[in-house]
Amino acid sequence: MASLVCASDLSLLFRPAKTSSSLHLSSNSIAGFCHKLLYSSSSSSSSPFSSSSSSKTMVVEVTRATAQVADSVLLDEEEKSRVLRVGLICGGPSAERGISLNSARSVLDHIQGKDLHVSCYYIDSNLNAYAISSAQLYSNTPSDFDFKLESLAQGFQSLSEFAEHLAASVDIVFPVIHGRFGEDGGIQELLEKHNVPFVGTGSKECRQAFDKYVASLCLSKHGFVTVPSFLVQGSEVNESDLSEWFASNQLDLNSGKVVVKPTRAGSSIGVIVAYGVTDSLKKAKEIISQGIDDRVLVELFLEGGSEFTAIILDVGHGFDCQPVVLLPTEVELQFHGSGDVRENDAIFNYRRKYLPTQQVAYHTPPRFPIDIIKSIREGASLLFQRLGLRDFARIDGWFLPSSTKALSSSDNKSGITELGTILFTDINLISGMEQTSFLFQQASKVGFSHSNILRSIIHRACLRFPELATYSSESDQLHRNSKSSKLTKTSKRREGFRKVFVVFGGDTSERQVSLMSGTNVWLNLQAFGDIDVTPCLLARLIDHSSTTDSDKEDYDVSSREVWSLPYSLVLRHTTEEVLDACMEAIEPARAALTSHLRNQVMNELMEGLKKHGWFTGFDIADELPVRYSLKDWIKFAKEVEATVFIAVHGGIGEDGTLQSLLEAEGIPYTGPGVMASKICMDKVATSLALNQLGDMGVLTINKDVKRKEDLFKMPFLQTWNELTSKLQCETLCVKPARDGCSTGVARLCCAEDLAVYAKALDDCLLRIPANSFSKAHGMIEMPNPPPELLIFEPFVETDEIVVSSKTVIENSQHLQWKGQSRWVEVTVGVIGKRGSMQSLSPSITVKETGDILSLEEKFQGGTGINLTPPPVSIISDEVLGRCKQRIELIANTLQLEGFSRIDAFVNVDSGEVLVIEVNTVPGMTPSTVLIHQALAEQPAMYPHHFFRTLLDLASERE
């Protein structure tokens, strides 16, 4: 792929990898399932999984005899003359490194093309710079990323050497480092010193805008209303001065409510609420002692206000600034039910900003008076210019209605209106660029796809540099303005286009992961010009708690609704938020207002963009969501001859129900068929189906099934003793009989733990807090509603794998593994047609807390390290080969097809496999382990190619 590349001189580091025939038993077979990339190099005519002497792909030797693809494509002189070389830099020393990796993945996915050559770079927490392969961007977490650096990346001796390399190797740099060194002017100053063009604001302006205290002074100087604040600096803490500030702002010295936050940390990191002078100083000192920042702000807590955020896009030419503010977003904190206690000090913190939670909702445009929206946009545009910002930025602020307490010293300041006060509080120089970030939410509302807005930002930056002007005269970007994302009665199959519905959501505890999976699949399939992809939300509006078990299945179908979604409404963190946005969008007055504001913003954008040859138009239509009953949606899918890509985890998406409905109408769908889905959803049935494979090295775990209500019929100690005696174990693993992986799964070490778990079920808790049991563990997500049937099985002890933080040459020296039990836990994807499923390379995930991986560790890029494939120091090539053969035996015995994921324990000496569970609709989030495994194939199978392969398998199913 000419667009997915590592740094051009990585070839100096790489050497041919030694291969093992036992390791690649299935690579040739897998090749038959792969779809040829639309954007592959013209010289690469072979299948993506087959070898070719003409391939330009390079490989690097890693900890075992497998190879990772560095996917470096060497450009000839003719290609260099017409291809813009972009250096994508991520990482950095701040706590936002994980968000930076997510942003970089998203940017890479959406800017790649025949006209744009991407080189990827990483800055670690110690400011060491590395050239990395684009494949490496899909590592799960910063710790995962850092673990692989020495074997997979080229390190630079200094930042100066790094900058010199950039000056010679790329045309323009796109920094995607959030927080320190990314937004404080650090990386910008380095690039400026070496005359390297880059996207975004200059170093001097970054330093001014990033420091919240300095920015506040600057805003006040320019006539904007600011939030009253007090600076706590280092050890120089004067309690009497702070007391005086409290008094001057009419705050009680003992209980006055304030916000304490670092002056130089982004994404709400370190932001906390305090009460009174003493508490404020205590929390300020904690921020300083933790090393987050040595300067801390104490600010007034804005009671009764509404928070908003706005993206600003500069559409001017050269150094002429012409900022246009997109449709702002209102951030609403929400709380639901008795199990979700309202926090008195609730703020829009890091978790609410980046992880799925029902405690926040977004409204674009805000539910403010239209004059206030106008004032926000005017003020943000003026602020962008006054602060000397460039290309794009995000500005956060508050709207305080006139009914709230007025701020002191705010007369004659910009932001004062009859309806209330507008305050701008935070300037984000490098806004988050994850798939569902504010940048893409707001851009899609005014006609930009992910690719269009990112490329527009890059081309706008090029206009400041005369030597890059030719790259901005025209663009080869592929807009999708001809493709509607919505289902319509006229959307019969068009000539040459294949209709695809990506369905996600449902109502299991995995529905938020399902939204992430479905969004990722939908965006990746957008890369292909021969298919028309529609995102669809599977929702339930009616409670079925009063129905009988016999009626439940029919009720599940009759009560279900499916929404076909316009582009912008998919970009949310939770399924509840998507559904709320759908309901809001179809409300007539709201729809009219949004359409009016959209047209206004698009007209302003076109005033500047029409002057640029590279801008070929907006590519996202103004559409409303459409609601169907599940049966009508299936009927329509048949009418338009659609293929359904199932991304619904658990429930009817994984138990055979949805598969049965589609199969009855002859509609192709991804993943295993009806019977295989039913068997694998039921963990007991899965074990029974595999019982006969014991002689072939496939083992199952003994299980005991109990009804939830039976747990309360006798003392917990008696139940505990019966279970441990029957299963012949000391500790137990409990899990729902028919729910998805990680949900409700816990290790129980004693009768007291069993009582805690049973009470959580009885109380319908949404989650069990960390360390509620006798042995340390992380937070446990619980099924909602609670499961009727529970499985108890022996907890299988595996040896702890620890990753050393010391920097050494060989990756194997990072690992500390005693290997006493000889069993390790693996997860592995299987792919192919029924009866001939093939195993990808297994992964060992190193858990950071507790004994069981959380949903975040598995799917959200939050924690953990994935060892793909397992290091040879743990599993030899020979044993790994036997393990993969047994995984394939399991898949074919269960009649799996398309793709699935198998979780198991593997004996590192014999390769015996002890099955945990089989997931027929596995997680497909941007950093899921299946992506790692696909990238470990030779050559690497990138996400959009991987998902296209799964789609094509659906069309080929029998």
VENMOQUI-V248535 format. One record per pair of residues at least 4 apart in sequence whose C-alpha atoms are under 6 Angstrom apart, sorted by the first residue. I is the first residue (numbers start at 1). GAP is how many residues later the second one is. Records with the same first field share a line. If there is no record, write none. Layout:
# VENMOQUI-V248535
I: GAP + GAP
This chain:
# VENMOQUI-V248535
1: 39 + 40
2: 39 + 71
3: 109 + 110 + 114
4: 130
5: 66 + 67 + 68 + 113 + 114 + 129
6: 66 + 113 + 114 + 126 + 127 + 128
7: 112 + 124
14: 46
15: 45
17: 44 + 50
18: 47
19: 46 + 47
22: 859
23: 858
26: 812
31: 18 + 19
34: 915
35: 914
44: 11
48: 891
49: 889 + 890
56: 17
57: 14 + 15
58: 11 + 12 + 13
59: 8 + 9 + 10 + 11
60: 7 + 8
61: 6
62: 89
63: 808
64: 807 + 808
68: 868
69: 870 + 871
70: 63
75: 4
83: 32 + 33
84: 32
85: 32 + 85 + 86
86: 32 + 84 + 86 + 87
87: 31 + 32 + 33 + 83 + 86 + 87
88: 32 + 86
89: 32 + 33 + 86 + 87
90: 10 + 32 + 86 + 87
91: 6 + 9 + 31 + 32 + 33 + 86
92: 5 + 31 + 32 + 33 + 85
93: 32
94: 85 + 86
96: 82
98: 43 + 44
100: 77 + 78
102: 332
103: 330 + 331
105: 32
106: 328 + 329
110: 341
111: 340
112: 4
115: 361
120: 12 + 14
121: 9 + 10 + 11
122: 7 + 8
123: 4 + 5 + 6
124: 4
129: 26 + 27
130: 24 + 25
131: 22 + 23
132: 21
138: 789
139: 6
140: 721 + 787
141: 4 + 720 + 722
142: 4
144: 721
149: 4
156: 6
165: 4
166: 4
167: 29
172: 25 + 26
173: 25
174: 24 + 25
177: 5
178: 4
179: 4 + 86 + 87
180: 4
181: 5 + 6
182: 5
183: 23 + 246
184: 22 + 23 + 26
185: 4 + 18 + 21 + 22
188: 15
189: 14
191: 5
199: 262
200: 190 + 191
201: 188 + 189
206: 4
208: 6 + 7
209: 6
211: 4 + 52 + 53
212: 4 + 51
213: 50
219: 5
220: 4
223: 190 + 191
224: 189 + 190
225: 185 + 188 + 198
226: 197
228: 71 + 72
229: 69 + 70
230: 67 + 68
231: 65 + 66
232: 63 + 64
233: 62
234: 60
246: 5
247: 4
251: 5
252: 4
253: 23 + 24
254: 22
255: 20 + 21
256: 19 + 20
257: 17 + 18 + 44
258: 15 + 16 + 41 + 42 + 43
259: 13 + 14 + 39 + 40 + 42
260: 11 + 12 + 13 + 37 + 38
261: 9 + 10 + 35 + 36
262: 31 + 34
263: 32 + 33
267: 83
268: 81 + 82
273: 72
274: 5 + 6
275: 4
285: 4
286: 4
287: 5
288: 5 + 6
305: 94 + 95
306: 92 + 93
307: 23 + 24 + 90 + 91
308: 21 + 22 + 23 + 88 + 89 + 90
309: 19 + 20 + 86 + 87
310: 18 + 84 + 85
311: 14 + 15 + 82 + 83
312: 12 + 13 + 80 + 81
313: 10 + 11 + 79
314: 8 + 9 + 77 + 78
315: 7 + 293 + 294
316: 4 + 5 + 6 + 292
318: 145 + 146
319: 145
323: 58
325: 52
327: 38 + 115
328: 37
329: 34 + 35 + 36 + 37
330: 32 + 33 + 36
331: 31
332: 28 + 29
333: 26 + 27
334: 25 + 26
335: 7 + 24
336: 4
348: 4
351: 4
356: 217 + 218
375: 4
384: 5
393: 35 + 36
394: 34 + 37
395: 31 + 32
396: 28 + 29 + 30
397: 26 + 27 + 28
398: 24 + 25
399: 22 + 23
400: 20 + 21
401: 18 + 19
402: 17 + 18
415: 6 + 7
416: 5
417: 4
433: 4
436: 135 + 136
438: 4
439: 4
440: 4
441: 127 + 130
443: 5
444: 4 + 5 + 124
445: 123
446: 152
447: 171 + 172 + 173
448: 4 + 5 + 170 + 171 + 172
451: 4
452: 4
456: 4
459: 13
462: 6
463: 6
472: 142
473: 140 + 141
474: 139 + 140
475: 139
479: 140
480: 139
481: 138 + 139
485: 49 + 81
486: 78 + 79 + 80
492: 148
493: 147
497: 33 + 34
498: 33 + 34
499: 32 + 33 + 143
500: 32 + 33 + 142 + 143 + 144
501: 32 + 33 + 143
502: 33 + 34 + 142 + 143
503: 33 + 34 + 143 + 144
504: 10 + 11 + 14 + 33 + 34 + 143 + 144
505: 6 + 9 + 10 + 32 + 33 + 143
506: 5 + 32 + 33
507: 4
509: 274
510: 139
512: 62
514: 4 + 133 + 134 + 135
515: 4
516: 409
517: 407 + 408
518: 129
520: 405
524: 420
525: 419
535: 30
536: 27 + 28 + 29
537: 25 + 26
538: 24
539: 22 + 23
540: 20 + 21
551: 4
552: 4
555: 4
560: 70
561: 67 + 68 + 69
562: 65 + 66 + 67 + 68
563: 63 + 64
564: 61 + 62
565: 60
566: 57 + 59
581: 4
585: 6
587: 4
594: 4
606: 4
628: 4 + 5
637: 4 + 5
643: 25 + 26
644: 25
645: 24 + 25
646: 24
648: 5
649: 4 + 272
650: 4 + 89 + 90
651: 4
652: 5 + 6
653: 5
654: 23
655: 22 + 23 + 26
656: 4 + 18 + 21 + 22
659: 4 + 15
660: 14
662: 5
663: 4
668: 286 + 287
669: 285
670: 284
671: 226 + 227 + 228
672: 224 + 225
676: 219
679: 6 + 7
680: 6 + 238
681: 57
682: 56
683: 54
687: 13
693: 5
694: 4 + 5
697: 215
698: 215
699: 214 + 215
700: 214 + 215
702: 91
703: 89 + 90
704: 87 + 88
705: 85 + 86
706: 83 + 84
707: 81 + 82
708: 80 + 81
716: 4 + 35
717: 34
720: 31
721: 4
724: 4 + 5
729: 65
731: 17 + 18 + 64
732: 15 + 16 + 61 + 62 + 63
733: 13 + 14 + 59 + 60 + 61 + 62
734: 11 + 12 + 57 + 58
735: 9 + 10 + 55 + 56
736: 51 + 54 + 55
737: 52 + 53 + 54
742: 112
743: 38 + 39
744: 37 + 38
748: 5
753: 20
759: 4
760: 5
761: 25
766: 16
767: 13 + 14 + 15
768: 11 + 12
769: 10
770: 7 + 8 + 9
771: 5 + 6
776: 74
777: 72 + 73
778: 71 + 72
798: 23 + 25 + 26
799: 20
801: 15 + 16
802: 13 + 14
803: 11 + 12
804: 10
822: 85 + 86
823: 83 + 84
824: 81 + 82
825: 79 + 80
826: 17 + 18 + 77 + 78 + 79
827: 15 + 16 + 75 + 76
828: 14 + 73 + 74
829: 11 + 71 + 72
830: 8 + 9 + 10 + 69 + 70
831: 6 + 7 + 67 + 68
832: 5 + 65 + 66
833: 4 + 64 + 65
834: 61 + 62 + 63
835: 57
837: 51
838: 50
839: 45 + 49
841: 28 + 92
842: 27
843: 24 + 25 + 26 + 27
844: 22 + 23 + 26
845: 20 + 21
846: 18 + 19
847: 17
848: 16
853: 4
855: 4
856: 4 + 6
857: 5 + 6 + 7
859: 69
861: 66
872: 4
875: 33
879: 32
882: 29
883: 28
889: 4
891: 5
892: 4
898: 55
900: 19 + 20
901: 17 + 18 + 21
902: 16
903: 13 + 14
904: 10 + 11 + 12
905: 8 + 9
906: 5 + 6 + 7
907: 4 + 5
924: 4
934: 7
935: 5 + 6
936: 4
941: 5
942: 4
